[in-house]
Amino acid sequence: MARNWMGDYDPQNTTGWKEKGQVETWSPGGNGATATSYNPPPSRGGGGGPPRVLNPPPVIPKGRTHPGRTHPGGITGSNRFKKWLASKNPFKKPMSEYFYPSKHGDMYIGLQTGEIPTSNYHKDVTADYWKNVSKNWGEVHPALGAMVNVGAPAGTMIGGLMYDVGQAAFGKYPENPNKYLSSLQQEWKTAQENIDPSVKAALESRGVTGDYFGVDLMGTGQAIAAEQPIKSNLQRMAGSVEPFLNAWGIGNNLNYARGGIVDLYRHGGF
């Protein structure tokens, strides 16, 4: 006779003890002794064994190691993927080469030191810069190289003025202010720097700080004027159009022409 785990006679299995595998059998010839056993029910998938897992997570292949060589695991580690990525990446050089080419750096140093002779420094250095930038971007895509050539004059006009003003205001004047100040202005600057601390504090309390007599402002203006930004920028503009003209095959004709604005730029007429 079979009973459920709690000892109740339950032939209709109303408590579900059969599904739980809890069985206790009683043997009349065994002096009232009973024996219990646990029989785990079969999985619902049938056939026994552990239950089946629905929608298992994807298995990413791990690396395979062979004597003397290793195959990195995963899709991104495969040589095929790396070759595909290299073929799709148009930038074959470091990104700095697309904004300040190393070849132009060599040219710039040569012009600065006089190793490379020039009759018009601003024009030649600008033409060399845009030529190398256009070449590098053209290797990414020809349309990008053409865009650089078209935009070079506008970039030169803005960047050239900013360069001259910045170089004068934050470089040359602070390094040697007396070069740009008259003897009277130098005296004012000395007095300004040695002003009495109490007077300085009183001025600062009223919002007056730094250049009390306007000496540094005047000196900075003199330094900017010494850079001749208008003349320098016109020369740079002449250099910025050379890559565009050369791309159309007319640059050399204009460069070797006698007379005209291009010849005037070339020989430093401005």
Stockholm file with secondary structure:
# STOCKHOLM 1.0

chainA/1-270         MARNWMGDYDPQNTTGWKEKGQVETWSPGGNGATATSYNPPPSRGGGGGPPRVLNPPPVIPKGRTHPGRTHPGGITGSNRFKKWLASKNPFKKPMSEYFYPSKHGDMYIGLQTGEIPTSNYHKDVTADYWKNVSKNWGEVHPALGAMVNVGAPAGTMIGGLMYDVGQAAFGKYPENPNKYLSSLQQEWKTAQENIDPSVKAALESRGVTGDYFGVDLMGTGQAIAAEQPIKSNLQRMAGSVEPFLNAWGIGNNLNYARGGIVDLYRHGGF
#=GR chainA/1-270 SS CEECTTSCCCTTCTTCTTTTTEEEEECTTTTTCEEEEECCCCCTTSSSSSCCCSSCCCCCCCCEEETTEEECCSSTTSHHHHHHHHHHCCCCSCGGGGTSCHHHHHHHHHHHHTSSCCSCHHHHHHHHHHHHHHHHHHHHCHHHHHHHHHHHHHHHHHHHHHHHHHHIIIIIHHHCGGGGSCHHHHHHHHHHHTCCHHHHHHHHHTTCCSCTTSHHHHHHHHHHHHTCHHHHHHHHHHHHTHHHHHHTTCHHHHHTCSSHHHHHHHTTCC
#=GC SS_cons         CEECTTSCCCTTCTTCTTTTTEEEEECTTTTTCEEEEECCCCCTTSSSSSCCCSSCCCCCCCCEEETTEEECCSSTTSHHHHHHHHHHCCCCSCGGGGTSCHHHHHHHHHHHHTSSCCSCHHHHHHHHHHHHHHHHHHHHCHHHHHHHHHHHHHHHHHHHHHHHHHHIIIIIHHHCGGGGSCHHHHHHHHHHHTCCHHHHHHHHHTTCCSCTTSHHHHHHHHHHHHTCHHHHHHHHHHHHTHHHHHHTTCHHHHHTCSSHHHHHHHTTCC
//
